[in-house]
Amino acid sequence: MIVGIGTDLIDCRRLEKAIGRHGQRFLDRVFTPQEQRRCLNRHHVYQSFGKIYAAKEAALKAIGNTKGIDWQHIEIDHFPTGKPRVVLTHQALANYSALIPVDMCGKLDLSLTDEPPYAQAFVVISATFLS
């Protein structure tokens, strides 16, 4: 069963302006060190940051209860196959776990896309019965 859905669309030019205005302080507040390294090593830096930002926003919307969640509690990474994934820690993990009924197992799926200057993310949280 679907427990939560979240989506976000961002104009990466806005993100580029925010990074230009606030620099490393902004990057450190929103993105983990691993996310920053990955994005800064890409050819399309701001599109990469945009997809991660949109994914974090979509995850927050899917979780619903954002109380106590810091940007650093949500990390966007990839499986070895290249499929994007959301890694939750601290309060983000606690709020997510509260959504999943006791007799069920939770799953979080992420889809990313971009069409410059826009980036979009879609997150679905689902739960299935334990077997």
CORCOR-V958110 format. One record per backbone hydrogen bond with DSSP energy under -1.0 kcal/mol. CO is the residue of the C=O (numbers start at 1). NH is the residue of the N-H. E is the energy in kcal/mol with one decimal. If there is no record, write none. Layout:
{{CO/NH/E} {CO/NH/E}}
This chain:
{{1/127/-2.5} {4/125/-3.3} {6/123/-3.4} {8/121/-2.3} {10/119/-2.1} {11/14/-1.6} {12/16/-2.3} {13/17/-1.9} {14/18/-2.2} {15/19/-2.6} {16/20/-2.3} {17/21/-2.4} {18/22/-2.7} {19/23/-2.4} {22/25/-1.1} {23/27/-1.8} {24/28/-2.9} {25/29/-1.4} {26/30/-2.1} {27/31/-2.8} {32/36/-2.5} {33/37/-2.4} {34/38/-2.3} {35/39/-2.5} {36/40/-2.8} {37/41/-1.1} {39/42/-1.7} {44/48/-2.1} {45/49/-2.4} {46/50/-2.3} {47/51/-2.2} {48/52/-1.8} {49/53/-2.8} {50/54/-2.7} {51/55/-2.2} {52/56/-2.3} {53/57/-2.4} {54/58/-2.7} {55/59/-2.4} {56/60/-2.3} {57/61/-2.2} {58/62/-2.3} {59/63/-2.5} {60/64/-2.2} {63/65/-1.7} {64/66/-1.0} {66/69/-2.1} {70/73/-2.2} {71/74/-1.4} {73/89/-2.3} {75/87/-3.2} {77/85/-2.7} {79/82/-2.4} {83/79/-3.0} {85/77/-2.4} {87/75/-2.6} {89/92/-1.2} {89/93/-1.2} {90/94/-1.9} {91/95/-2.8} {92/96/-2.2} {93/97/-2.9} {94/98/-1.8} {96/99/-1.5} {101/104/-2.0} {103/130/-1.8} {105/128/-2.3} {107/126/-2.8} {109/124/-2.2} {111/122/-2.3} {113/120/-3.2} {115/118/-2.6} {117/12/-3.4} {118/115/-2.1} {119/10/-2.8} {120/113/-2.4} {121/8/-2.0} {122/111/-2.4} {123/6/-2.5} {124/109/-2.9} {125/3/-3.3} {125/4/-1.8} {126/107/-2.5} {128/105/-3.4}}
